[in-house]
Amino acid sequence: MLRLHVRSLVMSALAGALLIFVAGDALAQAQPAPPPDPWAQQPQQPNAGAYPPAAPPGAYPPGAYPPVLFAPKPPPKENSINGSPLGVLFGSYSVNYERLVGGTNGFMIEGNFSRSTGTSTVNGDSTSSKSSLYGGGVGYRWHWSGQQDSGFLGLMAGYSVGTGSGTVADAAGIQQFDLTIKAPWVVANIGRRWQWDNGINFTIRAGAGWAKYTVSSSSTDPNAQDAVKALQDLLTLIPIALDGELSLGYTF
């Protein structure tokens, strides 16, 4: 009987100890967390304190405008080819090419050709003639606006050859003679070029300068030689060369 009583006491003690252990663990888990320390350093959040907040990729923050993009300026047109559209009407053809360097300095080469014929009758005497002129030159132009669409001052030098022949029918018979005029020349000019965005341009120029004319003929007829001398004396007295351009062209 005593043994049973002791065993009961031991079992009661073990049960009480186990109950105290479980209750203590539950109280430990249910205990509230301590209040935060106001002096402790708080972890920083991304973009904390920034204004405005960072925008996601591809978006703009409130009140901001997207950047304005400008198309790059096209490169300047440096080359120009021009020809005279009136050549078909007057039989005078001219073509030039210009290379513009640095927007201001233009270097050009030009060639020209013209042909003409004519007849006349005076007091029963008939005269017919035909002539041709060809030559070319090289030159420089200063474009004061720094582009093709600009006014310019120019200087050119070249060489021209003119040839002609004539026939005179009168009471004394028929006389034929030929004439050749050769001339190196130097001219100064001023002009203006208008250029549109599509590359079409219109150019005018005018100028004058000096030329040294040489007149000759293969005819031994005294009348022909007298005409050669008279023309040579006139051109020697007034050694003027005229220059001009009225052309339509394309820049590229």
C-alpha positions, 0 to 999 in steps of 0.5 A: 500500500505504501509502495502504491502511494509513493508511486502516485506521488512520483507520477503526480510530480512528473505530471506537474513538472511537465505541465509547468514546462509546457505552460512556460514555453507557451508564455514565452512564445506569446510574449509581445516583441519589445518596442522599437529603438528610436535611436536604432538606424533604420534600413534604407528603402530604394529611392527613400527621400528622393523626389520625384521617385525614380520612374520605371524604364521607358516612362517619364516622371510626372510633369516631365517632358520627353526629350525633343529629337532633331533630325541631323542636318543634311550634309551640304551639296558640294557639286553643281552641274549647270547648262544654258537652256537657251542654247537650243534657241540661239545656237549657243551651248555652255556647260560648267561644273563647280566643286564647292569646298568648305561652303565658300570656295568654288572651283569650276571648269567651263566649256562653250560652243556656238554656231551661227549662219546668215545671209543678206542682200545689199544693192543687188550684192548678196553675202552669206556667212557662217561662223563658230566659236568654241573654247573654255576656261577655269575659274574660282568663285567666292560664295559669301553666304557659305553655301551653294544658295548664295551670291558670289564673286568670281575670276576666270581665265580661258581661251577661245577660238572663233572661225568663220567664212563668207561668200560675196557675190557682186558684179565683179564675181564671187569672192570667198574668204575665211577668218579666224580669231583666237584669244586668251582672256581673263575676266572678273564677274559677280553673280547669284545662285538660287538653290532649292531643296531638291537640288535644282538651281538657277544661276546668273552672272555677268562680268568683263575683262581683258583679251588678246585677239589675233585675227587671220585669214587664209585668203590672199584676196586683197579685200579679205586682207584689208578686212583682217587688218581693220578687225585686228586694229579694232580688237587691239584698240579695244581688248575687252572680253565679256562674260555672262551666264544664265543657266539651269543646273543640279547640285548634289 
